């Protein structure tokens, strides 16, 4: 399995690659150092919760979901969200 050693665990080299990719992505997002440290910590916590059989796509998806949830929370804090009733109508959930 790609990114996993023969015991089914992510190797430190692969973990380092994930962190480096996150660093470059964050560097292009114009975030401050404190925000970078917080995001890095969240990413590391996420990696530790994943099963030993995880592959690169699983890691990317988990980080993607975390990023999207955080973006949504930020938008709500900024008043950019839509009311729950309207969201339910849009999704067809009543």
C-alpha positions in Angstrom: 0.0 0.0 0.0 1.4 3.4 -0.9 2.6 5.6 1.9 2.4 2.8 4.4 5.2 0.6 5.7 4.9 -3.2 6.0 3.2 -2.9 9.4 0.4 -0.8 8.0 1.6 2.5 9.5 2.4 5.7 7.8 6.1 6.2 7.8 7.7 9.3 9.2 8.9 10.2 5.6 5.3 10.2 4.3 4.1 12.1 7.4 6.8 14.7 6.7 5.6 15.0 3.1 2.1 15.7 4.2 3.2 18.4 6.6 5.4 20.0 3.9 2.5 20.0 1.4 0.3 21.6 4.1 3.1 24.2 4.7 3.2 25.2 1.1 -0.5 25.3 0.8 -0.8 27.5 3.9 2.1 29.7 2.8 0.0 30.6 -0.2 -3.1 31.3 1.9 -1.5 34.4 3.5 -2.2 33.2 7.0 -0.1 34.4 10.0 2.4 32.2 11.9 0.0 31.6 14.8 -2.7 30.4 12.4 -0.2 28.1 10.7 0.8 26.6 14.0 -2.9 26.0 14.9 -3.6 24.4 11.5 -0.5 22.3 11.7 -1.6 21.0 15.1 -5.1 20.2 13.8 -3.6 18.3 10.9 -1.3 16.3 13.2 -4.2 15.5 15.5 -6.3 14.4 12.4 -3.4 12.1 11.2 -3.2 10.5 14.6 -6.9 9.6 14.6 -6.8 7.8 11.3 -6.5 4.0 11.2 -3.2 2.3 10.5 -4.4 1.2 7.1 -4.9 4.7 5.9 -3.6 5.7 2.4 -2.8 9.1 0.9 -6.3 9.6 -0.5 -7.8 9.0 3.0 -5.4 11.6 4.5 -6.2 14.1 1.8 -9.9 13.6 2.2 -9.8 13.9 6.0 -7.8 17.1 5.8 -10.1 18.4 3.0 -13.2 17.8 5.2 -11.6 19.6 8.2 -10.7 22.6 6.0 -14.2 22.8 4.5 -15.8 22.6 8.0 -13.5 25.4 9.3 -14.3 27.5 6.2 -18.0 27.1 6.8 -17.7 28.0 10.5 -15.7 31.1 9.5 -18.4 32.1 7.0 -21.1 31.7 9.7 -19.1 33.9 12.1 -18.8 36.5 9.4 -22.6 36.4 8.9 -22.3 34.8 5.4 -24.3 31.7 6.3 -27.9 31.1 5.3 -30.7 30.3 7.8 -31.3 26.7 8.7 -34.8 26.6 7.2 -33.5 27.9 3.9 -30.7 25.4 3.8 -33.2 22.6 4.5 -35.4 23.8 1.6 -32.3 23.9 -0.7 -31.3 20.3 0.3 -34.9 19.0 0.2 -34.8 18.1 3.9 -37.8 19.3 5.9 
